[in-house]
Every structure is written in C-alpha cells, then in structure tokens.
Amino acid sequence: MAEPGRVRSIRHSVRLGDARDIYLGTIVSPNTRRGYGIALAALVEAFGADSDVGLLDPDRVDGWFRFRWGGASAQTFNVRLASLRAACTYWAERCWLVGDPLQRLRPRPVPADRSRAVTRAEVTAILGLDVPLRERVLWTMLYETAARAEELLELDVPDLDTANRCARVTRKGGTVDVVAWQTGTARLLPRMLAGRRTGPVFVTDRKAKPHVAVADTDPGSGRGRLSYRRAAELFEDNTAGFTGGPFTLHQLRHSRLTHAAEDGASTPMLMTLSGHTSVRSLAKYARPGKDALLAWQANTDPAARRRR
C-alpha cells in the first residue's frame, strides 16, 4: 500500500537497448528500419544499453547529438533527428518517457537545391562507363525506373517479372508497389542473373560472412546482398572524374524524373513513376533542367521564328 501523500509514478522503467529493439521491430520496411537504426544505435552506444530510457536528459542528449551530427549536412542532421523523434514518440505513448529528451533540438533549414539532376548527356556517359556488369545493371535500372536505390537493392529474384519488364518493390513507408524498366535494363539483367531463380538480385563479389541472414544470401554462390553503402561508394568513385562529380545514386532517380517532366509526363504519371503520394514531395524532382530551359528559350524566341 502506497504511503499517504506520495504520488505513485506511472512511468515504466525500460532498458534503452530493449526500447530501441522493440521500436525497430514495429517498422515493416527494411529500408526504413535500417535508416532509423543508425540514429538509435548511436544513441544506445552513447548512453548505454542498460540505462533507463526514461532518464534520458535533454541537456546531455542535446550535447551528444550536436557533437555527433553537428558537422553533417542539414539533411542528414534532420533525418537523424526525425528518427529519434519518431522513437521518442513511440516510447512516450507507452509511458516509458515522461519528458522530451529532444526538446532542445530543432530541424535545420535545408537550402534549396536546383542543380541535382544531371544532364541527359551525362547520364548516357555514366551508363556507358566500362564497369562490371552488376554496376551497369543497377545504374541503368535506377535511371529507367526512377526507383530509390534502397528499393532496388532489397529486390529478390522472385520479385522480378522480366517478361513484362517490371518488379515488386517495397516503397519508403512499407507500401508494396511496382517499378518498370526499359530496353537498357531488359538487355543487361538476364546476363547478370545467369539463370538464378532465388536470392538477392544484386549480390556482393565475395561470399557472405556467417552472421548474414539467409534471406540476404544467394544459396547458389553464397554471396550476400549488396549494401547501399558499397553501391554508393562504387558509383561515387566512378563518377568522380565528371564535371560536377562525384554524383550520388539518388541523382539517377532525380534525373529520370526531371527528364520525364521535360518530356511532358503528367503529374499522375510522375507520381506513379516515383512512388510519391504527395505532389509537394514530387515538385523538386519535376523541375526542368538547364538544357531544357535553353532549348525552350531558343524554340520560343520570336526573333528565331521570324528567321525561319
């Protein structure tokens, strides 16, 4: 029986490591779970897996977060903060938190970026580089489908419908959707698969380590699923020599959507191509590039029309 006058706390004491694992277990999408896991792993490492999640101090969390990601880009800073905020919201709903350990932190303003799409000529040059077949397939598929790199790297061979040039992917947020490719991918993909019917579509050059999950291993060769980090490194290394390079894998998606907009694709078609559910989210991708602007100006110049 509680002592008279004493207020009994309704907060449940939960280990930070357990709180992290329980929250990540609620996220369906492997890509989202992996992304959120980066920030949460760093939090657990800094404050200890055995510490009480409810005792996270706002001042200490603020100092740690700014030290850990203060030098990162505004986008990375905001992504890591959003990951922690989503977890804290979940923990608070279960009475594991009383206050807000992130109350001192605010998202940073992200400067407008009007130059992320590469030109069609640059895309042609990138896709024509003398690189291993796996990279040629991934880069071509990324551009032709306008999919996120994480979505394609999570593909397994049974997800593919090569006859109809499409595949089932898990979009950001866990929605199952279909992406479609064109002739470039259709010509290269069968050569890379070489008759494989199971396992990840994109695999590493070497056999997977023993701790790699069976679902992320090709049963025939024993090679593991290609990681986003390695795929990104290879792309940036191979595009470092371009003017404005190195480029990122995301720029292939960005460029495809921009080029489709320049070619007159409707907003509904662009949303289907990209997997966006918000026109506002799509807007930054559907902005015509410099080459398209110059061509439009030349074609609509009254003086040029008089000379014809």
Buried (B, 14 or more C-beta within 10 A) or exposed (E): EEEEEEEEEEBEEBBBBBBBBBBBEEBEBBBBBBBBBEBBEBBBEBBEEEBBBBBBEBEBBBEBBEEBBEEEEEEEBBBBBBBBBBBBEBBBEBEBBEEBBBEBBEEBEEEEEEEBBBBBEBBEEBBEBEBEEBBBBBBBBBBBBBBBBBBBBBBBBEBBEBEEBBBBBBBBEEEEBBBBBEEBBBEBBEEBBEEBEEBBBBBBEEBBEEEBEEEBBBEEBBBBBBBBEEBBEBBBEBBEEBEEBBBBBBBBBBBBBBBBBBEEBEEEEBBBBBBBEEEEEBEBBBBBBEBBEEEEEEEEEEEEEEEE
